[in-house]
Structure formats: structure tokens, C-alpha cells
Amino acid sequence: MVRQRRNTVSISEADAYLRQTHDASDTPARSRHRFSMYTPRRGSTIITAAALAVIALLSWLLLTPHGQNTIKSLKKQGSVSRFHLLVPASSSNQNLCQLLLSTIVLNYPPPILINWDAVETDNPFLMHLGKIDKVLAYLEHFSEKQDDDLVLMVDGYDVWFQLPPEVLIRRYFDVIETQNERIEAMYGSKVAKENDLRQTVLFGPDKACWPEEEGGRPACWAVPQSTLPKFAFGPYDDVEFDAAKGIPYHARPRWLNSGTIMGPVKDVRALFEAVAARVRDHYQGDSDQYYFAKIWGFQEYARLQLEANGTIPPNVKEPDLETEVGNSHKIEFHVSLDYDSAMFQTIGFYDPYVTWLRFDGSVQAGRSSDSPVPESEAYDLATDIRAARPPLAAMKEPKREHMNEVNKALFNHANNIRLRQWPELPLFTNIITKHVPPLLHFMMEKSYRIKWWDRMWYAPFAKDLFRASATAINVPIFQKPLKGRLWANADVPVVEHNIESTQGRRDGAWSDKGEWLSWGILCEAHNDYVFGADRGP
């Protein structure tokens, strides 16, 4: 937003110009929370910020050509690995369309809707259980050459993306690198290598172990302690499981949440094979999270036996792994959690510890001197976000019509919106870990899907970003190799499909049977909701 001066146009006129030049009805809205993150230097700050914005945008536009030749040019530099997005969803609703909009404006691959058009039941847990076999069936279509591709699976009706895939993928590799260093420190390199102990498949973290089981289960007591400091959530000792489950709001995240899963195709497929076998041979209810956590608990119990000082808590029932694992004899699946929410931010029991922050030095209106938010020097926007594609770069330059003084000011304001950088936007932030997460998962607290939608940074620009991003196909995620590989979105499914059915667009999703489902088919009925109509409190 610009400051109003004498002899210049008003803010409302500038916003009207922006709407007119883009044929949209979205206007920038003030953030409800605008905290000071750091104190910028005065003097040339405004000029420097504007110059950096222009440089960042031009750099991205020059380095990121659009169209079919983009991926072809990357292939000349080396092999290209793909990033696949799987979303269990049997039908569409406004919540799925929120997720879909976020994938489109942030340049995620078109989702593969798993179990699409299946017969639905009134039991949500039974529907969750159905996704195990269907996801596995889809993963079995990947060729051996695709084993090292990355696959992300997210729940279809309670997940939004906030940051582009380059941030998520970079953080995935950072998290597993840190966790593998932790394994080597705990077990020693010799034991780790002999037992193939490593982390490659990451789940979202949970602050409660659910569902529980009489006598306890390894998924609750054998799993590692959180990597967060002991009193991260207040002066409450959560080391003992019984104490931690008493007040989950004050417990550190230590348990598995199955709503978000990311890892290499080969390892994720092996995990789903084990979970599907568990459901088939040891059926104990309709919660998919129960079975994923069960497999992880056995893995961690086996690892516990390898620790020099590994101890078993009293009054728990130890599993017989030979009986539990069966003929496969496989116990190590390289599973771990994103403890710090660097990738996945679960909302349940976290709502007191998250907020929207700007990182541009602006201050929240009416902020009291005893604000609970820590001092500004403790916060800064992560380098990986600053280096990411500019958030509004896909928006077209506004029209230059009749450039008199008034229209020139209107044009400058509209173009300044397009040049905005990540620090200028309100970003959902975990104030405990100080991470701005790429993904939000609304487990438990479903009402926030209504309350918070307008607060996402892209909400005021949704229509413009949607239109500009709908045809941005084959845009690479990175311009240079990461971990020795080039990365691009998987724009088409691995099952038989007709690419012509997309008509050169990416504003839709694929079914797991290879059918293209356009935005009109999936979400046109929910446009008013997704694009900002009044939805009540």
C-alpha cells in the first residue's frame, strides 16, 4: 500500500485502476497482524527495496522461460527428477478448491486425485483407510527410473500451501540431512550403515499420540523425543508420555500425523506396502494414522534395541517383532517427522503459537509494550524464502494507458503491487520455531479453514494470480541442480492419460485414472467462496 500525498491519486483510485487493468475484483487488504521483525536502515531504504524488487523480478523472468522448451533446455544439463503431488479426494468441495488454488498460484504440480469418484461413506476414518490401497496402486505405476522422484501426499480437504515448491523441496533435503547426522551421532556410523538406519520419508508432527491402545504401543513410547528444547511450549515437563498427553498444548511435537507424507517414490511405496499388509493381516479399526504410526513404532522399537543406553519405559507392553512383522522381515522404513514444522505446520494444539507476520519492518497497529511476541532481533525471513521466485511475478504488467499524471501514478501503484517481495507480505509463522512453513494442515481445528482463508498472502491477488498461472506449464522448480539433480514438476500422471485434454492449461487436477478435471469441473461452483465472497465469521 502507498502513502497518500498531495497532488496524487487516492488509494481507492489506484486499486480501481489495478482492477480495471486486470479485469479482476481483488484489492490488497491490510493484514490483521503486522509485527516488526527487524529495524531497517533509514534513508535509502525505500529506493533500495524498490531496486531489489525490480532486480529479483527481472532475474526470475530472464532465468525462467515459459513454455515447452523450458524442461527440454534443462535436460541438456543433466537428468531431470520430478516432483509428484498426490491428494486423496473422492469428490470436490470448497476445501479441496482452496488447496487447488494454492497449488496453481504457487506453481505446484497439478494434483493427482486419488480414489476420485469413489463411493463415499459417512465414516471419514473409513474413507481415510481407503486411501492406503489406492495410493499404493498409483505408486505401483512408477517405473524403476522414477524411484528417486519425490512424491508428496497431503489430505485433500484440510491442507493449503503457502510457499512455492522450491522452498519445500530444499527444506526436505535440509531436514533429512540434519536428521541423518543425528542418527550417526546416536548410533555411530558403523551401526547406522550395517542396519541401514537413515531418514528419507517425512511425516507431519503431532502433539498427541492418537489413537491410543490399552497397554500402550511403541508408536507412543518408543519414538524419539522431539528435537525442540524441553520447555519450548512453557514451563511444563513433557518428557514422560503420561505427562505429555495430559496437556498437549504444552507438549512438544513427538508423534506422527499421517496427513502429510513426503519422500522418494521407492521408499514411500515400500512404506505403503507395509501399511497395506498391516491393514489386511491385523485389522484394528479404520484410522489410517493408526497403521502408519504402528509401522513407525516398530521401526523405532527396533532402533531402541541398537542404542547403547536404550531404555524401555515401565508398564508398557513390548512387541514381538517377529510376530508383528511377519514374513517380510522388514522393519526399517526410514521414517521420521518434521519436528520443527520447517515443512509441514499442523494446526491442532498449535493455534496459540502461530500468527501472521510481515518481515519488512512494519509494526502492528496498536501493539502493546508487553506483547508476547519475542523481540524483533530474534526474527528474520529465511534465506530460502528470500531467494524463491517473487510471489507475484506471474502477474502481468498493468496496461500503460494515456500516461498523464493521474494514470502514471495509478500505473506505478499497480506495478508496485506486482513487484512486492516476500518480506512485504503477511506470512503464517510458527513463533516457537520461527519457521514460515510451506504448508498448513488443519487437523482438529477445521474452523480455521474459514477464519484464516482471507489472511493468506495470496487472497487479495487470487484472481490475477490464478489467471496468470493457469498456463504456466513446464516451469522448472530450480534453475540449477539440487543434490546433484535438476527438479521439475510432474505435470502429467504416470498412468495412461491424454495431455491434449488439458488444452495447455494447468488450472485443474488429474484423476488417478488419467482423466483431466478442469477448474470448471471441480471448482466453478465454489468460486465465490474461494475468491473472497463473504462467508460469515
LUMTIVO-697040 format. One line per 5 residues: for each residue z, x, y of C-alpha. Coordinates in pm, 1 decimal, padded with zeros to 6 digits. Layout:
<atoms>
Z X Y; ...
</atoms>
This chain:
<atoms>
00000.0 00000.0 00000.0; -00081.7 00128.5 00350.1; 00136.8 00108.2 00659.8; 00016.1 -00133.1 00924.6; -00065.5 00029.8 01259.1
-00203.2 -00089.0 01589.3; -00577.0 -00149.3 01607.0; -00607.7 -00153.7 01227.9; -00656.0 -00433.7 00983.2; -00367.3 -00609.8 00815.4
-00267.4 -00555.5 00456.3; -00376.3 -00905.3 00362.4; -00722.2 -00843.7 00509.0; -00754.4 -00520.1 00314.3; -00653.0 -00688.0 -00007.6
-00903.5 -00965.0 00060.7; -01173.7 -00701.9 00102.6; -01078.4 -00546.8 -00229.2; -01100.5 -00883.8 -00399.0; -01434.0 -00956.1 -00237.5
-01594.5 -00625.0 -00333.1; -01486.1 -00660.1 -00693.1; -01511.2 -01038.2 -00729.3; -01152.9 -01044.5 -00852.2; -00834.6 -01220.6 -00751.5
-00585.0 -00945.0 -00826.3; -00386.9 -00787.8 -00542.3; -00147.6 -00496.5 -00558.3; 00209.7 -00612.9 -00592.7; 00526.5 -00434.8 -00492.3
00735.1 -00302.0 -00775.0; 01073.2 -00464.3 -00814.1; 01228.1 -00122.0 -00872.6; 01120.1 00183.9 -00674.3; 01361.9 00467.6 -00726.8
01342.0 00809.4 -00566.9; 01255.1 01066.3 -00829.9; 01229.2 01371.9 -00612.5; 01208.4 01451.3 -00243.7; 00855.1 01550.9 -00142.5
00793.3 01804.7 00126.6; 00704.7 01654.3 00458.1; 00424.3 01749.2 00693.5; 00110.0 01777.4 00489.0; 00233.4 01562.1 00200.2
00000.4 01269.5 00269.5; -00307.1 01490.1 00313.5; -00222.4 01694.6 00004.8; -00165.0 01384.1 -00207.6; -00495.0 01233.8 -00098.2
-00681.1 01558.4 -00165.3; -00526.5 01592.5 -00510.3; -00617.3 01233.0 -00589.9; -00981.3 01291.1 -00498.5; -00992.5 01618.5 -00696.1
-00834.9 01455.5 -01002.4; -01074.6 01163.1 -00995.1; -01383.3 01378.5 -00939.4; -01275.9 01615.7 -01216.2; -01240.7 01332.3 -01461.8
-01569.1 01171.3 -01362.1; -01755.9 01500.7 -01388.2; -01598.2 01600.3 -01718.2; -01619.7 01257.6 -01879.1; -01977.1 01131.0 -01902.1
-02014.6 00776.0 -02023.2; -02247.6 00658.1 -02297.5; -02368.6 00750.7 -02640.0; -02427.0 01119.6 -02567.3; -02061.6 01188.0 -02494.4
-01939.0 01229.3 -02852.5; -02262.5 01399.9 -02952.0; -02201.7 01667.4 -02690.7; -01850.7 01721.3 -02823.4; -01975.7 01762.0 -03181.0
-02161.7 02072.9 -03070.3; -01821.9 02231.8 -03000.7; -01682.9 02158.9 -03347.7; -01574.7 01880.2 -03580.2; -01451.1 01557.7 -03424.1
-01146.7 01377.7 -03564.1; -01098.2 01010.7 -03494.5; -00804.3 00802.7 -03377.3; -00775.2 00462.8 -03550.1; -00569.2 00163.7 -03434.8
-00460.4 -00093.2 -03696.0; -00298.3 -00418.6 -03586.0; -00173.7 -00671.6 -03843.0; -00263.1 -01011.4 -03695.3; -00383.6 -01321.3 -03877.2
-00470.3 -01520.3 -03561.9; -00479.9 -01482.8 -03185.0; -00231.1 -01589.8 -02920.5; -00125.2 -01480.3 -02572.2; 00089.5 -01197.3 -02708.8
-00196.3 -01044.2 -02907.2; -00412.5 -01070.6 -02594.4; -00154.5 -00877.8 -02391.4; -00179.7 -00598.5 -02645.4; -00559.0 -00617.9 -02648.9
-00584.7 -00599.5 -02269.2; -00364.7 -00289.8 -02265.7; -00588.3 -00120.7 -02525.1; -00900.2 -00194.8 -02322.2; -00781.9 -00072.9 -01980.3
-00618.8 00239.6 -02126.7; -00916.2 00346.5 -02345.1; -00761.3 00295.6 -02688.1; -00993.9 00233.6 -02982.3; -01082.9 -00130.4 -03048.6
-00809.0 -00255.1 -03282.7; -00876.1 -00337.0 -03645.9; -00706.1 -00673.5 -03702.6; -00552.0 -00651.1 -04048.3; -00516.8 -00969.6 -04254.0
-00727.4 -01153.7 -03997.4; -00783.1 -01526.2 -04054.3; -00537.1 -01532.8 -04344.1; -00344.6 -01846.4 -04430.8; -00024.3 -01839.9 -04225.9
00325.0 -01948.8 -04328.0; 00632.2 -02048.6 -04131.5; 00817.1 -01743.2 -04266.7; 00749.0 -01447.4 -04029.8; 00900.7 -01199.0 -04275.1
00664.1 -01311.9 -04548.5; 00372.5 -01254.9 -04308.7; 00506.1 -00904.6 -04236.6; 00522.6 -00835.7 -04608.4; 00161.2 -00938.2 -04646.0
00051.0 -00661.6 -04410.3; 00151.9 -00389.9 -04661.2; -00118.9 -00468.7 -04916.6; -00378.8 -00545.8 -04650.9; -00319.6 -00224.6 -04455.1
-00331.7 -00027.8 -04781.1; -00657.9 -00197.5 -04878.2; -00809.8 -00090.7 -04546.4; -00677.6 00266.3 -04572.1; -00842.2 00299.0 -04913.3
-01182.6 00273.7 -04744.5; -01137.5 00607.8 -04566.0; -01332.7 00897.1 -04713.3; -01178.3 01231.1 -04803.9; -01339.0 01380.6 -04492.3
-01131.3 01140.0 -04283.3; -00794.7 01231.1 -04436.9; -00689.7 01424.3 -04126.1; -00785.1 01147.8 -03882.6; -00487.1 00994.0 -03706.4
-00400.3 00630.8 -03765.6; -00160.5 00421.5 -03558.4; -00034.8 00087.4 -03685.6; 00151.2 -00146.1 -03449.5; 00279.5 -00501.3 -03479.3
00027.6 -00741.9 -03331.7; 00244.5 -00976.9 -03129.4; 00512.4 -00766.3 -02960.9; 00356.5 -00433.4 -02853.2; 00199.5 -00317.1 -02523.2
00051.1 00018.1 -02429.8; 00149.3 00182.8 -02100.7; -00013.7 00527.7 -02111.4; -00353.5 00645.1 -02241.6; -00406.9 00778.0 -02594.9
-00427.2 01141.5 -02482.6; -00056.8 01125.6 -02390.6; 00041.5 00952.6 -02715.7; -00152.7 01195.5 -02936.4; -00027.5 01503.9 -02753.6
00330.1 01381.2 -02786.7; 00280.7 01306.1 -03155.4; 00194.8 01670.9 -03218.7; 00480.6 01787.9 -02994.6; 00734.1 01569.3 -03178.1
00632.2 01676.0 -03527.9; 00624.6 02041.9 -03422.6; 00980.7 02015.2 -03291.0; 01098.8 01828.0 -03599.6; 00938.4 02075.9 -03838.4
01121.0 02354.0 -03657.1; 01440.2 02154.7 -03712.5; 01364.4 02130.2 -04086.6; 01314.3 02503.5 -04113.1; 01642.3 02564.6 -03930.7
01830.0 02322.4 -04161.7; 01686.4 02425.1 -04499.0; 01530.9 02763.8 -04442.6; 01159.2 02835.6 -04463.5; 01171.0 02914.8 -04838.9
01333.0 02582.8 -04940.5; 01115.5 02387.5 -04697.4; 00797.0 02538.7 -04838.9; 00897.4 02504.3 -05205.4; 00981.1 02136.2 -05159.8
00701.0 02058.6 -04913.0; 00951.1 01944.7 -04650.3; 00768.2 01857.8 -04330.5; 00724.0 01569.0 -04090.3; 00386.3 01404.5 -04032.8
00446.9 01026.0 -04036.4; 00649.4 00895.5 -03742.9; 00815.1 00554.4 -03706.0; 00976.6 00398.4 -03404.1; 01357.8 00438.1 -03376.7
01614.4 00163.3 -03420.8; 01975.8 00146.4 -03304.3; 02083.0 -00061.7 -03603.6; 02024.8 -00032.8 -03977.8; 01873.7 -00360.8 -04088.5
01863.5 -00533.3 -04327.9; 02189.3 -00420.2 -04484.2; 02277.4 -00418.2 -04851.2; 02604.5 -00452.1 -05040.5; 02745.8 -00108.9 -05120.3
02524.3 00047.5 -04856.0; 02185.6 00206.1 -04907.3; 02056.2 00556.0 -04834.9; 01839.0 00418.9 -04553.5; 02162.1 00355.9 -04362.4
02389.7 00650.1 -04452.4; 02172.4 00933.8 -04592.1; 01933.3 00958.4 -04299.3; 01969.3 01235.6 -04038.4; 02178.0 01189.5 -03728.5
01992.4 01125.5 -03405.5; 01872.8 01425.9 -03207.8; 02018.9 01274.6 -02888.9; 02355.5 01401.7 -02757.4; 02663.7 01243.7 -02913.8
02766.1 01043.2 -02607.1; 02417.6 00969.1 -02475.1; 02493.9 00596.0 -02455.5; 02851.4 00618.8 -02331.9; 03197.4 00733.9 -02444.5
03167.3 00587.8 -02790.9; 03175.5 00787.3 -03113.6; 02890.6 00665.0 -03335.2; 02899.2 00941.9 -03597.9; 03035.6 00713.8 -03869.6
02797.4 00438.9 -03976.7; 03063.3 00165.1 -03968.2; 03145.7 00255.6 -03608.0; 02780.3 00274.4 -03503.5; 02692.4 -00067.6 -03639.7
02990.3 -00218.8 -03453.3; 02833.6 -00183.9 -03108.3; 02462.7 -00098.7 -03143.7; 02414.7 -00085.5 -02766.1; 02626.0 00232.6 -02765.6
02483.9 00377.3 -03087.2; 02218.9 00645.8 -03087.4; 01883.2 00557.0 -03249.5; 01904.3 00678.4 -03607.9; 01729.0 00416.8 -03818.5
01372.9 00320.2 -03897.8; 01179.6 00042.5 -03729.3; 00854.5 -00046.7 -03906.6; 00674.7 -00199.8 -03608.5; 00510.6 00130.8 -03509.6
00376.9 00395.1 -03751.5; 00158.9 00697.8 -03677.2; 00032.8 00986.1 -03885.6; -00263.8 01138.2 -04072.6; -00463.3 00893.7 -04283.7
-00383.3 01075.9 -04608.5; -00005.4 01071.9 -04557.9; 00010.6 00717.6 -04421.5; -00193.1 00593.0 -04717.0; 00040.6 00767.9 -04965.0
00338.3 00604.7 -04797.4; 00181.7 00258.3 -04811.3; 00101.2 00311.4 -05179.2; 00468.5 00384.1 -05248.0; 00586.8 00086.0 -05042.5
00340.5 -00149.5 -05212.3; 00459.8 -00027.0 -05554.4; 00819.8 -00081.0 -05445.1; 00749.6 -00440.6 -05346.6; 00567.0 -00502.2 -05673.4
00825.2 -00343.0 -05904.6; 01151.9 -00402.1 -05714.8; 01104.2 -00713.4 -05505.2; 01415.7 -00782.9 -05296.2; 01312.3 -01012.9 -05010.3
01037.7 -01048.1 -04753.2; 01119.6 -00779.3 -04494.9; 00859.7 -00502.5 -04478.2; 01110.7 -00290.0 -04284.0; 01349.3 -00304.8 -04579.1
01092.2 -00142.6 -04809.7; 00973.3 00123.4 -04566.1; 01335.0 00218.0 -04493.9; 01412.4 00218.7 -04866.3; 01144.2 00481.9 -04933.8
01259.8 00687.6 -04634.9; 01621.8 00661.3 -04750.8; 01533.4 00802.7 -05094.0; 01346.0 01088.7 -04925.9; 01646.5 01173.9 -04710.1
01890.0 01143.0 -05000.5; 01677.7 01395.2 -05194.9; 01672.2 01624.7 -04892.7; 02050.0 01591.2 -04866.3; 02081.6 01748.8 -05209.9
01898.1 02055.4 -05076.1; 02131.0 02112.8 -04782.5; 02383.3 02391.4 -04824.0; 02654.7 02174.9 -04666.4; 02518.1 01831.9 -04750.1
02793.4 01574.1 -04793.7; 02791.1 01217.0 -04924.0; 02997.9 00962.6 -04727.4; 03279.5 00792.3 -04920.2; 03246.7 00441.1 -05059.2
02867.9 00444.4 -05088.1; 02654.4 00386.4 -05392.7; 02434.1 00684.7 -05470.8; 02089.2 00602.0 -05607.1; 01946.2 00720.4 -05936.4
01622.0 00868.1 -05803.7; 01454.3 00894.0 -06144.4; 01501.8 00522.5 -06196.6; 01416.7 00430.0 -05840.2; 01103.2 00642.2 -05806.4
00959.2 00557.7 -06147.3; 00651.1 00721.8 -06295.6; 00514.4 00855.0 -05967.7; 00795.0 01114.0 -05938.4; 00703.6 01136.5 -05569.2
00994.6 01133.0 -05328.1; 00874.4 01333.5 -05026.6; 00654.2 01137.1 -04785.0; 00702.7 01345.9 -04467.3; 00857.6 01050.2 -04282.0
01067.9 01081.3 -03969.2; 01145.9 00897.8 -03644.3; 01056.3 00936.7 -03280.6; 01425.6 00965.0 -03189.9; 01375.1 01031.9 -02817.7
01123.0 00748.8 -02764.0; 00868.6 01001.3 -02642.0; 00602.2 00788.5 -02814.2; 00749.8 00451.2 -02910.1; 01007.1 00262.9 -02699.5
01178.7 -00010.7 -02898.4; 01348.6 -00265.3 -02671.6; 01626.9 -00404.0 -02893.5; 01968.2 -00272.1 -02774.3; 01783.8 -00059.4 -02516.6
01740.6 -00305.5 -02230.4; 02037.7 -00172.0 -02025.6; 01886.7 00178.0 -02037.4; 01529.9 00115.1 -01918.8; 01371.0 00032.9 -01584.5
01054.3 00076.9 -01376.8; 01037.8 00391.0 -01167.0; 00793.9 00546.1 -00924.1; 00774.2 00923.2 -00915.9; 00626.3 00959.1 -00566.5
00946.0 00999.4 -00364.7; 00966.4 00635.3 -00257.3; 01310.9 00473.9 -00251.9; 01418.9 00137.9 -00385.5; 01477.8 -00110.3 -00108.3
01848.7 -00176.6 -00068.7; 01955.9 00086.1 -00318.6; 02332.6 00128.7 -00301.6; 02500.9 00466.4 -00276.5; 02674.4 00411.7 -00610.7
02353.5 00333.8 -00800.8; 02390.8 00400.5 -01176.2; 02056.4 00583.0 -01183.2; 02115.6 00961.3 -01201.2; 02041.6 01196.0 -00913.5
01676.6 01249.8 -00824.2; 01653.9 01613.5 -00929.1; 01711.1 01509.6 -01292.9; 01376.8 01325.8 -01299.3; 01015.6 01425.8 -01264.3
00694.8 01288.7 -01407.2; 00594.3 01467.8 -01727.3; 00308.7 01715.3 -01708.6; 00112.3 01536.2 -01981.7; 00103.9 01219.5 -01770.2
00004.3 01403.5 -01452.6; -00279.4 01570.9 -01645.0; -00403.6 01247.3 -01802.4; -00707.2 01053.0 -01690.8; -00633.7 00896.8 -01347.5
-00507.0 00543.5 -01411.7; -00763.2 00357.1 -01200.4; -01056.9 00596.2 -01240.9; -01261.3 00339.4 -01432.8; -01271.2 00105.2 -01131.9
-01596.2 00108.1 -00939.3; -01614.6 00235.9 -00583.5; -01597.5 -00057.9 -00339.2; -01912.9 -00153.2 -00155.7; -01992.4 00008.2 00180.0
-02098.3 -00294.1 00380.9; -02153.1 -00291.2 00759.7; -01929.4 00007.6 00824.8; -01783.4 -00094.8 01158.6; -01424.7 -00000.4 01242.4
-01273.6 -00301.0 01067.1; -01478.2 -00271.7 00749.0; -01427.8 00104.5 00741.0; -01052.7 00050.6 00733.4; -01096.8 -00214.4 00464.5
-01310.9 00021.1 00258.2; -01063.0 00306.7 00293.5; -00774.7 00087.2 00178.3; -00968.0 -00044.5 -00120.4; -01080.6 00304.3 -00217.9
-00728.1 00440.4 -00179.8; -00614.8 00193.7 -00444.5; -00880.2 00334.5 -00677.2; -00758.6 00688.7 -00607.1; -00395.8 00616.5 -00689.8
-00233.8 00863.2 -00927.3; 00032.7 00811.7 -01192.5; 00327.1 00906.8 -00964.6; 00234.9 00622.8 -00728.4; 00259.8 00350.1 -00992.5
00569.8 00177.2 -01133.0; 00620.8 00316.2 -01483.3; 00854.0 00182.4 -01751.6; 01109.2 00459.7 -01807.9; 01393.3 00534.6 -02050.0
01665.9 00662.7 -01817.0; 01861.5 00821.0 -02105.0; 01586.4 01040.3 -02249.3; 01388.1 01042.2 -01921.1; 01069.2 00968.6 -02112.1
00794.4 00740.4 -01983.9; 00677.5 00600.9 -02321.1; 00311.4 00534.3 -02402.5; 00405.2 00222.0 -02600.0; 00661.4 -00060.7 -02569.8
00776.5 -00253.9 -02877.9; 00958.3 -00582.0 -02809.6; 01163.0 -00614.7 -03125.2; 01456.7 -00856.5 -03093.5; 01421.2 -00922.6 -02720.0
01098.4 -01125.6 -02730.2; 01157.6 -01299.2 -02394.9; 01081.5 -00975.3 -02212.2; 00717.3 -01021.2 -02308.1; 00714.3 -01294.7 -02043.5
00956.2 -01148.0 -01792.7; 00806.7 -00799.4 -01778.4; 00431.5 -00853.1 -01808.1; 00368.3 -00867.4 -01431.3; 00563.8 -00544.9 -01389.0
00327.4 -00331.4 -01594.8; 00140.8 -00091.5 -01367.5; -00199.9 -00235.6 -01451.0; -00106.2 -00600.1 -01386.1; -00227.4 -00609.3 -01020.7
-00559.7 -00449.1 -01118.7; -00610.0 -00615.5 -01457.2; -00941.0 -00790.6 -01392.4; -01107.2 -00494.2 -01222.1; -00989.2 -00252.9 -01489.8
-01089.5 -00491.2 -01766.7; -01444.6 -00529.6 -01630.1; -01487.1 -00158.7 -01568.5; -01350.7 -00057.5 -01909.6; -01534.2 -00314.7 -02120.0
-01846.3 -00098.1 -02155.2; -01683.3 00248.5 -02154.3; -01775.0 00329.1 -02514.1; -01769.9 00672.7 -02678.7; -01547.5 00822.6 -02411.8
-01368.0 01123.6 -02567.4; -00989.2 01133.1 -02562.9; -00979.0 01505.0 -02482.3; -01244.2 01733.8 -02336.7; -01107.4 02035.4 -02524.3
-00974.6 02080.8 -02879.6; -00614.0 01991.5 -02953.9; -00457.0 02158.8 -03257.6; -00795.2 02303.4 -03344.3; -00976.7 01969.1 -03342.5
-01167.7 01753.3 -03097.0; -01045.2 01395.4 -03073.9; -01230.0 01071.0 -03010.0; -01161.1 00702.2 -03061.1; -01276.2 00529.6 -03377.1
-01492.0 00268.8 -03205.1; -01606.7 00112.2 -03532.7; -01424.3 00021.4 -03856.4; -01453.9 00216.6 -04181.4; -01561.9 -00097.7 -04367.5
-01917.0 -00231.3 -04353.4; -01998.5 -00363.4 -04006.0; -02280.2 -00439.3 -03762.3; -02249.0 -00228.0 -03446.6; -02513.7 -00439.4 -03275.3
-02272.8 -00733.2 -03274.2; -02066.5 -00564.6 -03002.1; -02364.7 -00568.4 -02761.4; -02248.8 -00233.1 -02628.2; -01903.0 -00358.9 -02531.6
-01550.0 -00271.0 -02635.3; -01359.8 -00572.5 -02496.4; -01265.0 -00712.4 -02832.7; -01147.7 -00614.9 -03179.3; -01278.6 -00577.7 -03533.6
-01151.1 -00775.4 -03828.1; -01059.4 -00581.9 -04140.4; -01373.5 -00731.6 -04294.5; -01600.3 -00571.0 -04032.5; -01656.7 -00874.6 -03808.8
-01667.8 -00813.4 -03431.8; -01437.4 -01050.2 -03242.1; -01513.7 -01056.2 -02870.8; -01265.4 -01119.3 -02591.7; -01418.6 -01462.6 -02551.4
-01342.7 -01548.9 -02913.1; -00992.6 -01402.0 -02915.4; -00853.6 -01443.5 -02566.2; -01056.9 -01657.5 -02328.3; -00815.1 -01944.1 -02385.9
-00532.1 -01717.7 -02267.6; -00698.5 -01570.1 -01957.1; -00464.4 -01746.7 -01714.5; -00163.1 -01604.8 -01893.1; -00294.0 -01251.5 -01939.4
-00441.7 -01213.5 -01592.4; -00137.6 -01326.0 -01399.2; -00105.6 -01705.5 -01374.0; 00243.4 -01847.2 -01307.7; 00429.5 -01853.9 -01639.2
00774.9 -01957.3 -01526.9; 01088.3 -01737.9 -01533.8
</atoms>
